[in-house]
């Protein structure tokens, strides 16, 4: 009996869909029939995409909730010391509210009250010259700074202008705050086969003279501090 009702209900639903479709198509003139059929097919495809999106978004949400639970456990397990309390508090706020934006300290060598030093570690930019290089940073803020440049240093600057081109062959790598692959400094670096990363905001502020810098021109990553090549 249940099977019969299910089959009858299915037929009724299908008949209703066919009637609605026919009424829709009949509302168009003959010269618009092909267009109306394409529009109907597009609407059906869009509806299916919406359903698929809801399914995938549900899966993503489930993974997000699992990540939040894992984050809570790790925060409670690993941030126990007094010096880590501020970090743990900010992380908990992020976990509890995804709209929360942590109030980070400025990224370069700020000394919090508890004594430890916060320093930028990896800076992400545009890969503009393939290769890997490591060396001490030389930050060029003004033309007069070029006189201090030494062979094997990493050239850190806002952008390489024509007046600075003569020091590029001395550099082990080039890092620029502005630009992309077609900026003047990137083109010169590639001509000399030097690793180059461009488009790093505040590069000349986050990096200081003498910092050990590793330039990854393949991935567009600049690492501060000791790094094995």
HUPESUL-V51712 format. One record per residue. N is the residue number from 0. RES is the residue in three letters. PHI is phi in radians with two decimals (none if undefined). Layout:
N:RES:PHI
N:RES:PHI
This chain:
0:UNK:none
1:UNK:-1.10
2:UNK:-1.10
3:UNK:-1.13
4:UNK:-1.12
5:UNK:-1.11
6:UNK:-1.15
7:UNK:-1.11
8:UNK:-1.10
9:UNK:-1.12
10:UNK:-1.14
11:UNK:-1.05
12:UNK:-1.14
13:UNK:-1.13
14:UNK:-1.11
15:UNK:-1.12
16:UNK:-1.09
17:UNK:-1.11
18:UNK:-1.13
19:UNK:-1.10
20:UNK:-1.12
21:UNK:-1.16
22:UNK:-1.09
23:UNK:-1.12
24:UNK:-1.17
25:UNK:-1.22
26:UNK:-1.37
27:UNK:-1.88
28:UNK:-1.21
29:UNK:-1.04
30:UNK:-1.27
31:UNK:-1.90
32:UNK:-1.06
33:UNK:-1.07
34:UNK:-1.11
35:UNK:-1.16
36:UNK:-1.16
37:UNK:-1.10
38:UNK:-1.12
39:UNK:-1.12
40:UNK:-1.14
41:UNK:-1.09
42:UNK:-1.11
43:UNK:-1.09
44:UNK:-1.11
45:UNK:-1.10
46:UNK:-1.10
47:UNK:-1.16
48:UNK:-1.08
49:UNK:-1.07
50:UNK:-1.11
51:UNK:-1.08
52:UNK:-1.05
53:UNK:-1.08
54:UNK:-1.11
55:UNK:-1.16
56:UNK:-1.12
57:UNK:-1.10
58:UNK:-1.15
59:UNK:-1.08
60:UNK:-1.08
61:UNK:-1.09
62:UNK:-1.17
63:UNK:-1.08
64:UNK:-1.11
65:UNK:-1.12
66:UNK:-1.15
67:UNK:-1.11
68:UNK:-1.09
69:UNK:-1.11
70:UNK:-1.08
71:UNK:-1.03
72:UNK:-1.11
73:UNK:-1.21
74:UNK:-1.06
75:UNK:-1.14
76:UNK:-1.43
77:UNK:-1.91
78:UNK:-1.88
79:UNK:-1.92
80:UNK:-1.26
81:UNK:-1.11
82:UNK:-1.20
83:UNK:-1.76
84:UNK:-1.07
85:UNK:-1.09
86:UNK:-1.09
87:UNK:-1.08
88:UNK:-1.07
89:UNK:-1.14
90:UNK:-1.12
91:UNK:-1.11
92:UNK:-1.12
93:UNK:-1.11
94:UNK:-1.12
95:UNK:-1.31
96:UNK:-2.43
97:UNK:-1.19
98:UNK:-1.51
99:UNK:-1.23
100:UNK:-2.01
101:UNK:-1.04
102:UNK:-1.59
103:UNK:-1.32
104:UNK:-1.25
105:UNK:-0.92
106:UNK:-1.32
107:UNK:-1.98
108:UNK:0.83
109:UNK:-1.53
110:UNK:-1.85
111:UNK:-1.12
112:UNK:-1.13
113:UNK:-1.46
114:UNK:1.80
115:UNK:-1.45
116:UNK:-1.83
117:UNK:-1.79
118:UNK:-2.43
119:UNK:-1.02
120:UNK:-1.98
121:UNK:-2.23
122:UNK:-2.01
123:UNK:-1.88
124:UNK:-2.44
125:UNK:-1.79
126:UNK:-1.20
127:UNK:-2.13
128:UNK:-2.76
129:UNK:-1.15
130:UNK:2.31
131:UNK:-2.20
132:UNK:-2.60
133:UNK:-2.40
134:UNK:3.10
135:UNK:-1.28
136:UNK:-1.38
137:UNK:-2.23
138:UNK:-1.56
139:UNK:-1.83
140:UNK:-1.70
141:UNK:-2.39
142:UNK:-0.99
143:UNK:-1.09
144:UNK:-1.17
145:UNK:-1.10
146:UNK:-1.13
147:UNK:-1.55
148:UNK:-1.19
149:UNK:-2.12
150:UNK:-1.01
151:UNK:1.56
152:UNK:-1.43
153:UNK:-1.61
154:UNK:-1.38
155:UNK:-2.00
156:UNK:-2.72
157:UNK:-1.15
158:UNK:-2.91
159:UNK:-1.33
160:UNK:-1.73
161:UNK:-0.96
162:UNK:-1.22
163:UNK:-1.74
164:UNK:-1.01
165:UNK:-1.17
166:UNK:-1.56
167:UNK:-1.02
168:UNK:-1.08
169:UNK:-1.41
170:UNK:-1.37
171:UNK:-1.51
172:UNK:-2.91
173:UNK:-2.26
174:UNK:-2.25
175:UNK:-2.16
176:UNK:-1.28
177:UNK:-1.82
178:UNK:1.52
179:UNK:-2.40
180:UNK:-1.23
181:UNK:-1.77
182:UNK:-1.22
183:UNK:-0.94
184:UNK:-1.10
185:UNK:-1.17
186:UNK:-1.12
187:UNK:-1.10
188:UNK:-1.06
189:UNK:-1.14
190:UNK:-1.08
191:UNK:-1.64
192:UNK:1.23
193:UNK:-1.74
194:UNK:-1.07
195:UNK:-2.52
196:UNK:-2.23
197:UNK:-2.11
198:UNK:1.20
199:UNK:-1.74
200:UNK:-1.02
201:UNK:1.09
202:UNK:-0.99
203:UNK:-1.31
204:UNK:-1.76
205:UNK:-1.33
206:UNK:-1.90
207:UNK:-2.10
208:UNK:-0.92
209:UNK:1.61
210:UNK:-1.05
211:UNK:-1.29
212:UNK:-2.22
213:UNK:-1.99
214:UNK:-1.84
215:UNK:-1.88
216:UNK:-1.35
217:UNK:-1.35
218:UNK:-1.79
219:UNK:1.35
220:UNK:-2.07
221:UNK:-2.03
222:UNK:-1.89
223:UNK:-1.68
224:UNK:1.74
225:UNK:-1.13
226:UNK:-2.69
227:UNK:-1.43
228:UNK:-1.53
